[in-house]
Amino acid sequence: MEDITHLGVVPLPSATNRVPLSVNLHIGPRQTTATGLAYAAALGRPEYMAISIVGEIHGHPVDLGVRAEVDLESLPTTIEELAAIEPVASLIADFGQRLADLTWHLTVRGLAFDDRIVAGFTVDDVEFLRHCLTNLERRWWEAIDTATAGAEQPQRDTPASPGFVNIEPTPDGYRGIARLAGAELTRVMDYGKRLQRLLDLARQATGDDDGEP
C-alpha cells in the first residue's frame, strides 16, 4: 500500500495564467511479496520515496506522469524551498514542458468544441495576421472619414455619364455608412488586441520583448 502526502501547492511559471501544481510525497514498499520485502529490508531500502507533480486546470486534475524517486533524509520546511531543490525543480520544469507539448499536439489536431475552434499558429503566423489587421483597421478608418466627409457636403447634382446611373447616398445614408464602418472597425480592433496579447505572451515566454506591436 502506498501512502501519499500532499506537501503543498506551487505555481507553474508560464506566459499565461499560473497553473497550480500539487507536490506530493509517495512512500511505499518496494516489493509486495514477503520474499521481496525481506530482500529489500536486507538491502537497507525496504521502502521507496517519490515526488510527483500534478497540475490543476479549471478544477480538473492533470496528471502527466511527472514523478521521480528521491532519497532525502529530510524535507525542507517550506514548499517554496522544496520547489527550489532537485529533483523537484526539474520535475516542475518537466511538467511545464509536457503540458506545452500536449497543448500543441491537441491544437494541431484542430479540435473544435461548440462554436470555438483551436488552431495552431506559429509566432510568425500571428505577427503576420496582426499586420494584416493593422492594415484593415487603417482601411476602415479611411472609410469612416470618407463617409463622414460625404455627410457634411452638400448634395451634388452631377449628371450621369452615358450608360451609367449616379446614385449618391444622402447625408443620412453617409452617416449610416460611417456607423457600419465603425462597427466593423471595432470588431477588427478587438481581434487585433487579442492577437497582440498572444504575441506579448509568446515574447515573454521566449524572453524576447523587443518585438514591435
Contacts in CASP RR format, 6 or more apart in sequence:
PFRMAT RR
TARGET T0000
AUTHOR 0000-0000-0000
METHOD contacts of the structure
MODEL  1
MEDITHLGVVPLPSATNRVPLSVNLHIGPRQTTATGLAYAAALGRPEYMA
ISIVGEIHGHPVDLGVRAEVDLESLPTTIEELAAIEPVASLIADFGQRLA
DLTWHLTVRGLAFDDRIVAGFTVDDVEFLRHCLTNLERRWWEAIDTATAG
AEQPQRDTPASPGFVNIEPTPDGYRGIARLAGAELTRVMDYGKRLQRLLD
LARQATGDDDGEP
1 28 0 8 1.000
1 29 0 8 1.000
2 26 0 8 1.000
2 27 0 8 1.000
2 28 0 8 1.000
3 26 0 8 1.000
3 27 0 8 1.000
3 28 0 8 1.000
4 24 0 8 1.000
4 25 0 8 1.000
4 26 0 8 1.000
5 24 0 8 1.000
5 25 0 8 1.000
5 27 0 8 1.000
6 22 0 8 1.000
6 23 0 8 1.000
6 24 0 8 1.000
7 23 0 8 1.000
7 24 0 8 1.000
7 25 0 8 1.000
7 75 0 8 1.000
7 79 0 8 1.000
7 82 0 8 1.000
8 22 0 8 1.000
8 23 0 8 1.000
8 79 0 8 1.000
9 20 0 8 1.000
9 21 0 8 1.000
9 22 0 8 1.000
9 23 0 8 1.000
9 79 0 8 1.000
10 20 0 8 1.000
10 21 0 8 1.000
10 23 0 8 1.000
10 79 0 8 1.000
10 80 0 8 1.000
10 83 0 8 1.000
10 92 0 8 1.000
11 18 0 8 1.000
11 19 0 8 1.000
11 20 0 8 1.000
11 21 0 8 1.000
12 18 0 8 1.000
12 19 0 8 1.000
12 20 0 8 1.000
12 21 0 8 1.000
12 55 0 8 1.000
12 92 0 8 1.000
12 95 0 8 1.000
12 96 0 8 1.000
12 99 0 8 1.000
14 96 0 8 1.000
14 205 0 8 1.000
15 201 0 8 1.000
15 202 0 8 1.000
15 204 0 8 1.000
15 205 0 8 1.000
16 201 0 8 1.000
19 55 0 8 1.000
19 56 0 8 1.000
19 57 0 8 1.000
19 62 0 8 1.000
19 99 0 8 1.000
20 55 0 8 1.000
20 56 0 8 1.000
21 53 0 8 1.000
21 54 0 8 1.000
21 55 0 8 1.000
21 56 0 8 1.000
21 92 0 8 1.000
21 95 0 8 1.000
22 53 0 8 1.000
22 54 0 8 1.000
22 55 0 8 1.000
22 56 0 8 1.000
22 61 0 8 1.000
23 51 0 8 1.000
23 52 0 8 1.000
23 53 0 8 1.000
23 79 0 8 1.000
23 82 0 8 1.000
23 83 0 8 1.000
23 88 0 8 1.000
24 51 0 8 1.000
24 52 0 8 1.000
24 53 0 8 1.000
24 54 0 8 1.000
25 49 0 8 1.000
25 50 0 8 1.000
25 51 0 8 1.000
25 75 0 8 1.000
26 48 0 8 1.000
26 49 0 8 1.000
26 50 0 8 1.000
26 51 0 8 1.000
26 52 0 8 1.000
26 67 0 8 1.000
27 47 0 8 1.000
27 48 0 8 1.000
27 49 0 8 1.000
27 50 0 8 1.000
28 47 0 8 1.000
28 48 0 8 1.000
28 49 0 8 1.000
29 37 0 8 1.000
29 40 0 8 1.000
29 46 0 8 1.000
29 47 0 8 1.000
29 48 0 8 1.000
30 36 0 8 1.000
30 37 0 8 1.000
30 40 0 8 1.000
30 45 0 8 1.000
30 46 0 8 1.000
30 47 0 8 1.000
30 48 0 8 1.000
31 37 0 8 1.000
31 39 0 8 1.000
31 40 0 8 1.000
37 46 0 8 1.000
40 46 0 8 1.000
40 47 0 8 1.000
48 69 0 8 1.000
49 69 0 8 1.000
49 70 0 8 1.000
49 71 0 8 1.000
49 72 0 8 1.000
50 67 0 8 1.000
50 68 0 8 1.000
50 69 0 8 1.000
50 70 0 8 1.000
51 67 0 8 1.000
51 68 0 8 1.000
51 70 0 8 1.000
51 87 0 8 1.000
51 88 0 8 1.000
51 91 0 8 1.000
52 63 0 8 1.000
52 65 0 8 1.000
52 66 0 8 1.000
52 67 0 8 1.000
52 91 0 8 1.000
53 66 0 8 1.000
53 67 0 8 1.000
53 88 0 8 1.000
53 91 0 8 1.000
53 92 0 8 1.000
53 94 0 8 1.000
53 95 0 8 1.000
54 61 0 8 1.000
54 62 0 8 1.000
54 63 0 8 1.000
54 66 0 8 1.000
55 61 0 8 1.000
55 62 0 8 1.000
55 63 0 8 1.000
55 64 0 8 1.000
55 95 0 8 1.000
56 62 0 8 1.000
62 99 0 8 1.000
64 95 0 8 1.000
64 98 0 8 1.000
64 99 0 8 1.000
64 102 0 8 1.000
65 98 0 8 1.000
66 91 0 8 1.000
66 94 0 8 1.000
66 95 0 8 1.000
66 98 0 8 1.000
67 91 0 8 1.000
68 87 0 8 1.000
68 90 0 8 1.000
68 91 0 8 1.000
70 87 0 8 1.000
70 88 0 8 1.000
75 82 0 8 1.000
76 82 0 8 1.000
76 85 0 8 1.000
82 88 0 8 1.000
83 89 0 8 1.000
83 92 0 8 1.000
104 120 0 8 1.000
106 118 0 8 1.000
107 118 0 8 1.000
107 119 0 8 1.000
107 120 0 8 1.000
108 120 0 8 1.000
110 117 0 8 1.000
110 118 0 8 1.000
110 119 0 8 1.000
110 120 0 8 1.000
111 117 0 8 1.000
111 118 0 8 1.000
112 118 0 8 1.000
121 129 0 8 1.000
123 199 0 8 1.000
123 202 0 8 1.000
123 203 0 8 1.000
123 206 0 8 1.000
126 195 0 8 1.000
126 198 0 8 1.000
126 199 0 8 1.000
126 202 0 8 1.000
127 199 0 8 1.000
129 195 0 8 1.000
130 192 0 8 1.000
130 195 0 8 1.000
130 196 0 8 1.000
130 199 0 8 1.000
130 213 0 8 1.000
133 188 0 8 1.000
133 191 0 8 1.000
133 192 0 8 1.000
133 195 0 8 1.000
134 192 0 8 1.000
136 188 0 8 1.000
137 185 0 8 1.000
137 188 0 8 1.000
137 189 0 8 1.000
137 192 0 8 1.000
140 181 0 8 1.000
140 182 0 8 1.000
140 184 0 8 1.000
140 185 0 8 1.000
140 188 0 8 1.000
141 185 0 8 1.000
143 177 0 8 1.000
143 178 0 8 1.000
143 181 0 8 1.000
144 178 0 8 1.000
144 181 0 8 1.000
144 182 0 8 1.000
144 185 0 8 1.000
147 174 0 8 1.000
147 175 0 8 1.000
147 176 0 8 1.000
147 177 0 8 1.000
147 178 0 8 1.000
147 181 0 8 1.000
148 174 0 8 1.000
148 175 0 8 1.000
148 178 0 8 1.000
150 169 0 8 1.000
150 171 0 8 1.000
150 174 0 8 1.000
151 171 0 8 1.000
151 172 0 8 1.000
151 173 0 8 1.000
151 174 0 8 1.000
151 175 0 8 1.000
151 178 0 8 1.000
152 171 0 8 1.000
155 168 0 8 1.000
155 170 0 8 1.000
155 171 0 8 1.000
156 168 0 8 1.000
158 166 0 8 1.000
159 166 0 8 1.000
160 166 0 8 1.000
169 177 0 8 1.000
196 213 0 8 1.000
199 211 0 8 1.000
199 213 0 8 1.000
203 209 0 8 1.000
203 210 0 8 1.000
203 211 0 8 1.000
END
